[in-house]
Amino acid sequence: MPFSPQVHIEALEDPDANAASLLAGLLQPQARICPKHLYDAQGCALYGAICTLDEYYPTRTEAAIFARHRRDIAARLPRNCQWVDLGCGDGAKAFDWLEHVAATRYVGVDIAEDWLRDTLERGAKRFPDVEFVGIVTDFTRPLSLSHVRDSAHDYTPVLFYPGSSIGNFEPDEALALLKAMRQHLGRDGRLLIGVDAPKAVATLEAAYDDALGVTAAFNRNALRAVNRTLGASFEPATFAHRAVFDPERSRIEMHLVALHAQTVRLGVAQRRFEAGETIVTEHSYKYTPERFAELLSQAGFGQIDRFTDERGWFNVFLAAPAGALE
Ligand code: AVI
């Protein structure tokens, strides 16, 4: 008899605070929209399409690294672990692992409750011996996963954070998140994390500005999300998509560029955009292996194993808490 999945609501931003911080970002001299607004239902579907594009190499490169090194990585993971899938989406990447590690529990963590429930139902059918648990939480808030550490059984956690999502945080926020992850691992837990690397600018920029315009649609869709959240009057077609790599900061910057001067109602407020003025919607940091290993050690990790592809385009790190293996 499969376990019935349980879902816990851990930390959700309250809607008023969410709207207030969105408005504050849009009223700054350099207007910005927090990237979480890219991921409404439409945005998640568009991101799913991005992951299949020829130009968007991270997904398939990471998948190839996982496929090639799965046995080796699995052998280094604790047995009977709880597999904590951070930002689990449809769970597909994690489910490929559950067959290779003797996981006792799967903990899906995501902000989208409906999606999470579907993922758990599907997982529970496919892996009837594994307990399925969901945690609804907002990743832009301090990471709190009490159901991982405080469960009655306290299985050793493996935190799984693929897709280079860590790159969407500013480096200081990424460090804080890695520290919080470290806190959840105890002594024997492990972090398995995928991180994109710097490479030729043309390759990077094509990955974020594809020929079919899927990333452009994904970016503009944020304006529709803002219209709903704030009662705003953005017309997405009046903004162009721009993705540029800043080599100094080692990040892709996604912007929306006003095609002509316009005044936009933002609920109770309004803002004028001059032609060419931009709204920043996302940063995607690219880490050299050395820089990311340094960030991991600053966050309290010790033994760090790295797996990469032939071109060194993407890195997967398996990190143990400092002191665990030394
Ligand atoms: C989710 N995240 C890792 C993606 C990235 O590559 O930074 C989001 C994305 N934005 C545009 N394309 C993909």
Boltz pocket constraint, residues with backbone or C-beta under 6 A from the ligand:
constraints:
  - pocket:
      binder: B
      contacts: [[A, 50], [A, 58], [A, 163], [A, 164], [A, 165], [A, 166], [A, 167], [A, 168], [A, 207], [A, 208], [A, 215], [A, 282], [A, 283], [A, 284]]
      max_distance: 6.0
